Amino acid sequence: MLLNTYEAAATLLLGVDAFRNERMAVSSRRRVLRGVAVVGSTAINDCAVDIYIEDFYVGRFRNSRAGAAVQVVTNEDIYPVGPHFIPAGSKLTAIIGVAVVANPLIIQLH
């Protein structure tokens, strides 16, 4: 797993970078993005996250599972992408495109 974030809905407003406080959003090592998982919020597909590698748009991802105590199920929730190569020092961002209604949101990059 490249990055995992768990954040409350109250702080994930429209246009906010969900990875703004994540230490692994930038790494001195080369990485490869192969999958994205988004779970949480109130209902399935009620929020969306735009994933970027620097200014390269990876895609918009909606939550595939809902609830307050939900976890990522590896063989069901990870949407395959790429492979997208991430150069050393490049920043990963997850911009909230459709705001989270309630409950925490978990975003994982694999």
C-alpha positions as CSV (number, residue, x, y, z in Angstrom):
1,M,0.0,0.0,0.0
2,L,1.4,3.4,-1.0
3,L,-0.9,5.6,1.2
4,N,-3.8,5.3,3.5
5,T,-5.9,8.1,4.9
6,Y,-8.9,8.0,7.3
7,E,-10.6,11.4,7.9
8,A,-13.8,12.7,9.3
9,A,-16.5,14.0,6.9
10,A,-16.5,17.4,8.6
11,T,-13.0,18.2,7.3
12,L,-13.4,16.8,3.8
13,L,-15.2,19.8,2.1
14,L,-15.4,20.4,-1.6
15,G,-11.9,21.2,-3.1
16,V,-9.9,20.0,0.0
17,D,-6.9,17.8,-0.5
18,A,-7.5,14.6,1.6
19,F,-3.7,13.9,1.5
20,R,-2.7,17.3,2.8
21,N,-1.6,15.9,6.2
22,E,-0.2,12.6,5.0
23,R,3.5,12.1,5.3
24,M,3.7,9.6,2.4
25,A,2.0,12.0,-0.1
26,V,5.6,12.8,-1.2
27,S,8.4,10.3,-1.1
28,S,12.0,10.3,-2.1
29,R,11.5,6.9,-3.7
30,R,10.0,6.0,-7.1
31,R,6.6,4.4,-6.7
32,V,3.9,2.8,-8.9
33,L,0.2,3.4,-8.5
34,R,-1.8,0.3,-9.4
35,G,-5.1,0.6,-7.5
36,V,-7.4,3.0,-5.7
37,A,-10.0,2.3,-3.0
38,V,-12.5,4.8,-1.5
39,V,-14.9,3.7,1.2
40,G,-17.0,5.4,3.9
41,S,-19.5,8.2,4.0
42,T,-23.3,7.7,4.2
43,A,-24.3,5.9,1.0
44,I,-22.5,4.2,-1.8
45,N,-21.6,6.7,-4.6
46,D,-22.5,9.8,-2.6
47,C,-19.0,11.3,-2.7
48,A,-16.1,11.4,-5.2
49,V,-12.4,12.0,-5.0
50,D,-10.1,13.1,-7.9
51,I,-6.7,11.6,-7.7
52,Y,-3.6,13.4,-9.1
53,I,0.1,12.6,-9.5
54,E,1.4,16.2,-9.6
55,D,-0.7,17.6,-12.4
56,F,-1.5,14.2,-14.0
57,Y,-5.1,13.3,-13.5
58,V,-5.5,9.6,-12.6
59,G,-9.3,9.7,-12.3
60,R,-12.4,10.3,-10.3
61,F,-13.3,7.6,-7.8
62,R,-16.5,7.2,-5.8
63,N,-17.0,5.4,-2.5
64,S,-17.8,1.7,-3.1
65,R,-18.9,0.9,0.4
66,A,-20.6,3.0,3.0
67,G,-20.8,3.2,6.8
68,A,-19.1,4.5,9.9
69,A,-17.2,1.4,10.7
70,V,-16.4,0.2,7.2
71,Q,-13.0,-1.1,6.1
72,V,-11.5,-1.6,2.6
73,V,-12.0,-5.2,1.4
74,T,-9.1,-5.9,-0.9
75,N,-10.7,-8.1,-3.5
76,E,-13.9,-5.9,-3.8
77,D,-13.0,-2.3,-3.2
78,I,-9.7,-1.7,-5.0
79,Y,-10.3,-0.3,-8.4
80,P,-7.3,-1.2,-10.7
81,V,-5.6,1.7,-12.5
82,G,-2.4,2.1,-14.4
83,P,0.3,1.2,-13.7
84,H,1.1,4.8,-13.2
85,F,4.7,5.5,-12.4
86,I,5.3,8.2,-9.7
87,P,8.7,9.9,-9.9
88,A,10.7,10.4,-6.7
89,G,9.6,13.7,-5.0
90,S,6.2,13.8,-6.8
91,K,3.2,14.8,-4.7
92,L,0.0,12.7,-4.6
93,T,-3.2,14.6,-4.1
94,A,-6.8,13.5,-3.5
95,I,-9.1,16.5,-4.2
96,I,-12.7,16.1,-2.9
97,G,-14.9,16.5,-6.0
98,V,-18.3,15.7,-4.4
99,A,-18.3,16.4,-0.7
100,V,-18.6,13.6,1.9
101,V,-22.1,13.7,3.5
102,A,-21.3,12.0,6.9
103,N,-19.2,9.3,8.5
104,P,-15.4,9.1,7.9
105,L,-13.9,8.4,4.5
106,I,-11.0,6.0,3.9
107,I,-8.8,6.5,0.8
108,Q,-6.1,3.9,-0.1
109,L,-3.6,3.9,-2.9
110,H,-2.0,0.7,-3.8
